[in-house]
Amino acid sequence: MTSSVFEYLSAVRRRRGAGYLTLLDPDRLDPDELDERAALCAEAGADAILIGTSLMFSARNAACFERVRARVDVPVISFPGSASQVVPTADAILFLSLVSGRNPELLIGEHVKAAPLLREYGVEAIPTGYMLVQSGTLTSVEFMSDTRPIPRAKVDIAMAHALAAEYLGMKLVYLETGSGADASVPDEMVRAVVGCVSVPVIVGGGIRDPETARAKVAAGASFVVTGSVVEDDHRRLREISEAVHGGV
């Protein structure tokens, strides 16, 4: 692995055209299941494992990261719902600022709480502009964040928010419809956002098949994320991985 997780992800993007990330929910899986799913995802071709949830019912979050890191040879990255989910056992953390919303706690409040811990733990923070896009259903992240998503047809609004994230110094822009979403981020929106920023764009939510995953890459996505819908289906994981990587 290179000297940082962000450099590793950048190298994956350069080498393979796009990267494939899988998101595991520690609230939904017990530690043994989390280990097994992570190993399955890595074996199927995932370039990194994200672990995170909108809530946190377990006190074993740090131990979960430690166990998963021992099972896979790809980075294990925290995808936190709040500062309380910061752990010293992650390879890195997506330091998410929900720039599509106007909830000050998710723009800066939780970050102030998390920053001293990250410094003490020495966990790599990757500043990420997180943008929630209308999905067709009320998702957990929309409910818990108390924010309104960007309307699916308002491409210009998405572009403006992504530009603001880049100008604020974010290293990544993450377009997301949320776990369990009825629909993924529209390809037109992905294409427009990619065309107006110079930072890598991640797309997640509502991606259930290789065709949808490939469409996001064709629209310019640097990374595609899938979640619980496919995490236990090795064949579909492999098919999505191959679709994202384009056979490279």
C-alpha positions as CSV (number, residue, x, y, z in Angstrom):
1,M,0.0,0.0,0.0
2,T,1.2,3.5,-0.7
3,S,1.9,6.0,2.1
4,S,-1.7,7.1,2.5
5,V,-5.1,5.7,1.8
6,F,-6.0,8.7,-0.3
7,E,-2.9,8.0,-2.4
8,Y,-3.8,4.3,-2.7
9,L,-7.3,5.3,-3.9
10,S,-5.8,7.7,-6.4
11,A,-3.5,5.0,-7.7
12,V,-6.5,2.6,-8.1
13,R,-8.3,5.2,-10.1
14,R,-5.3,5.8,-12.4
15,R,-4.6,2.1,-12.8
16,R,-8.1,0.7,-13.2
17,G,-10.1,3.7,-14.5
18,A,-12.4,3.6,-11.5
19,G,-12.5,2.0,-8.0
20,Y,-15.1,-0.2,-6.4
21,L,-16.0,0.3,-2.7
22,T,-18.4,-1.7,-0.6
23,L,-20.2,-0.3,2.5
24,L,-20.9,-2.5,5.5
25,D,-23.3,-1.6,8.3
26,P,-22.1,-2.6,11.8
27,D,-25.6,-2.1,13.2
28,R,-27.1,-4.7,10.8
29,L,-24.3,-7.4,11.1
30,D,-22.8,-9.0,14.1
31,P,-19.0,-9.1,14.2
32,D,-18.6,-12.5,12.7
33,E,-21.0,-11.6,9.8
34,L,-19.1,-8.4,9.3
35,D,-15.8,-10.2,9.0
36,E,-17.3,-12.7,6.5
37,R,-19.0,-10.0,4.4
38,A,-15.8,-8.0,4.3
39,A,-13.7,-11.0,3.2
40,L,-16.4,-11.8,0.5
41,C,-16.3,-8.2,-0.8
42,A,-12.5,-8.1,-1.0
43,E,-12.3,-11.5,-2.7
44,A,-14.8,-10.3,-5.3
45,G,-12.6,-7.3,-6.2
46,A,-13.6,-4.4,-3.9
47,D,-10.7,-1.9,-3.7
48,A,-11.6,-0.8,-0.1
49,I,-14.2,-1.6,2.6
50,L,-16.3,1.2,4.1
51,I,-17.8,0.6,7.5
52,G,-20.5,3.0,8.8
53,T,-24.0,3.6,9.8
54,S,-26.5,6.4,10.5
55,L,-26.9,5.2,14.0
56,M,-24.7,3.1,16.3
57,F,-26.3,0.4,18.5
58,S,-23.1,-1.5,19.2
59,A,-20.2,-0.6,21.5
60,R,-17.9,-2.9,19.5
61,N,-17.2,-0.5,16.6
62,A,-13.5,-0.2,17.2
63,A,-13.2,-4.0,17.5
64,C,-15.1,-4.5,14.3
65,F,-12.6,-2.4,12.4
66,E,-9.7,-4.3,14.0
67,R,-11.2,-7.7,13.1
68,V,-12.0,-6.7,9.5
69,R,-8.5,-5.2,8.9
70,A,-7.1,-8.6,10.0
71,R,-9.2,-10.4,7.4
72,V,-8.7,-8.2,4.3
73,D,-5.7,-6.8,2.5
74,V,-7.5,-3.6,1.3
75,P,-8.0,-0.4,3.3
76,V,-10.8,-0.4,5.8
77,I,-12.3,3.1,5.9
78,S,-14.7,4.7,8.4
79,F,-17.9,6.2,7.0
80,P,-19.2,7.8,10.2
81,G,-22.6,9.1,11.0
82,S,-21.3,11.2,13.9
83,A,-18.2,11.9,15.9
84,S,-19.1,9.1,18.3
85,Q,-18.2,6.6,15.6
86,V,-14.6,7.8,15.3
87,V,-12.3,4.9,16.2
88,P,-8.5,4.4,16.3
89,T,-8.6,1.2,14.4
90,A,-9.6,2.5,10.9
91,D,-7.1,2.9,8.2
92,A,-8.7,6.2,7.3
93,I,-11.9,8.1,7.7
94,L,-14.0,9.9,5.2
95,F,-14.3,13.3,7.0
96,L,-17.8,13.9,5.7
97,S,-19.3,17.4,5.5
98,L,-23.0,17.2,4.4
99,V,-22.7,20.2,2.1
100,S,-26.1,19.6,0.5
101,G,-27.8,20.3,3.8
102,R,-28.0,23.3,6.1
103,N,-27.7,21.4,9.4
104,P,-24.7,23.1,11.1
105,E,-23.9,20.0,13.1
106,L,-23.2,18.0,10.0
107,L,-21.4,20.9,8.3
108,I,-18.9,21.6,11.1
109,G,-20.3,20.7,14.6
110,E,-19.5,17.0,14.5
111,H,-16.2,17.7,12.9
112,V,-15.0,19.9,15.8
113,K,-15.8,17.0,18.2
114,A,-14.0,14.4,16.0
115,A,-10.9,16.4,15.1
116,P,-9.0,16.1,18.4
117,L,-9.7,12.4,18.5
118,L,-8.4,11.8,14.9
119,R,-5.3,13.8,15.8
120,E,-4.7,11.7,18.9
121,Y,-5.4,8.4,17.1
122,G,-3.3,9.3,14.0
123,V,-6.1,8.2,11.7
124,E,-5.9,9.6,8.2
125,A,-8.8,12.1,7.5
126,I,-10.0,12.5,3.9
127,P,-12.1,15.6,3.6
128,T,-15.2,14.7,1.6
129,G,-18.1,16.9,0.4
130,Y,-21.1,14.7,1.0
131,M,-24.2,15.4,-1.1
132,L,-27.5,13.7,-0.5
133,V,-29.6,13.4,-3.7
134,Q,-33.4,12.7,-3.8
135,S,-34.0,9.0,-4.0
136,G,-37.7,8.4,-4.3
137,T,-38.0,7.2,-0.7
138,L,-37.2,8.5,2.8
139,T,-33.8,7.0,3.6
140,S,-32.1,6.7,7.0
141,V,-29.5,9.3,6.2
142,E,-32.2,11.8,5.1
143,F,-34.2,11.2,8.3
144,M,-31.2,11.2,10.7
145,S,-29.5,14.2,9.2
146,D,-32.7,16.3,9.2
147,T,-31.8,17.8,5.8
148,R,-33.5,17.9,2.4
149,P,-31.8,16.2,-0.5
150,I,-31.0,17.8,-3.8
151,P,-33.9,17.3,-6.2
152,R,-33.0,14.7,-8.9
153,A,-33.8,17.1,-11.7
154,K,-31.8,20.0,-10.3
155,V,-28.4,19.3,-11.9
156,D,-27.3,23.0,-11.5
157,I,-27.8,22.9,-7.8
158,A,-25.7,19.7,-7.5
159,M,-23.0,21.4,-9.6
160,A,-22.9,24.5,-7.4
161,H,-22.7,22.4,-4.2
162,A,-19.9,20.2,-5.6
163,L,-17.9,23.3,-6.7
164,A,-18.3,24.8,-3.2
165,A,-17.0,21.6,-1.7
166,E,-13.9,21.7,-3.9
167,Y,-13.3,25.4,-3.2
168,L,-13.5,24.6,0.5
169,G,-10.7,22.2,0.0
170,M,-12.5,18.9,0.0
171,K,-10.5,16.1,-1.7
172,L,-13.6,14.1,-2.7
173,V,-17.2,14.7,-3.6
174,Y,-19.6,12.0,-2.7
175,L,-23.0,11.8,-4.4
176,E,-25.4,9.6,-2.5
177,T,-29.1,8.6,-2.6
178,G,-28.8,6.6,0.7
179,S,-29.0,3.1,1.8
180,G,-32.2,1.3,0.6
181,A,-32.8,4.1,-2.0
182,D,-35.3,3.3,-4.7
183,A,-33.1,4.9,-7.4
184,S,-29.5,5.8,-7.9
185,V,-28.0,9.3,-8.6
186,P,-29.1,10.2,-12.1
187,D,-26.3,9.7,-14.7
188,E,-26.9,13.2,-16.0
189,M,-26.2,14.6,-12.6
190,V,-23.0,12.5,-12.2
191,R,-21.8,13.7,-15.6
192,A,-22.5,17.3,-14.9
193,V,-20.8,17.3,-11.5
194,V,-17.8,15.4,-12.8
195,G,-17.5,18.0,-15.6
196,C,-17.4,21.0,-13.2
197,V,-15.0,19.8,-10.5
198,S,-11.4,18.5,-10.6
199,V,-11.6,16.2,-7.6
200,P,-12.7,12.6,-7.7
201,V,-16.4,11.9,-7.5
202,I,-17.9,8.9,-5.6
203,V,-21.4,7.7,-6.3
204,G,-23.4,5.5,-4.0
205,G,-27.0,4.4,-3.2
206,G,-29.5,2.4,-5.2
207,I,-26.8,0.6,-7.2
208,R,-27.8,-3.1,-7.4
209,D,-26.5,-4.4,-10.7
210,P,-23.4,-4.2,-13.0
211,E,-25.3,-2.2,-15.6
212,T,-26.1,0.6,-13.2
213,A,-22.6,0.5,-11.8
214,R,-21.0,0.7,-15.3
215,A,-23.3,3.6,-16.2
216,K,-21.9,5.7,-13.3
217,V,-18.4,5.0,-14.4
218,A,-19.3,5.9,-18.0
219,A,-20.8,9.2,-16.6
220,G,-17.4,9.9,-15.0
221,A,-17.6,8.5,-11.5
222,S,-14.1,7.8,-10.0
223,F,-15.6,5.4,-7.4
224,V,-18.8,3.4,-7.1
225,V,-20.2,2.2,-3.8
226,T,-22.6,-0.6,-3.2
227,G,-24.2,-1.6,0.1
228,S,-26.3,-4.2,1.8
229,V,-28.3,-5.2,-1.3
230,V,-25.4,-7.1,-2.8
231,E,-22.9,-7.6,0.0
232,D,-23.7,-11.3,0.5
233,D,-24.0,-12.2,-3.2
234,H,-20.5,-13.1,-4.3
235,R,-21.5,-13.5,-8.0
236,R,-23.1,-10.1,-8.2
237,L,-20.3,-8.5,-6.2
238,R,-17.8,-9.9,-8.8
239,E,-20.0,-8.8,-11.7
240,I,-20.2,-5.3,-10.3
241,S,-16.5,-5.2,-9.6
242,E,-15.8,-6.2,-13.2
243,A,-18.3,-3.6,-14.5
244,V,-16.6,-0.8,-12.5
245,H,-13.1,-1.8,-13.4
246,G,-14.0,-2.4,-17.1
247,G,-12.1,-5.6,-17.2
248,V,-8.8,-4.0,-16.2
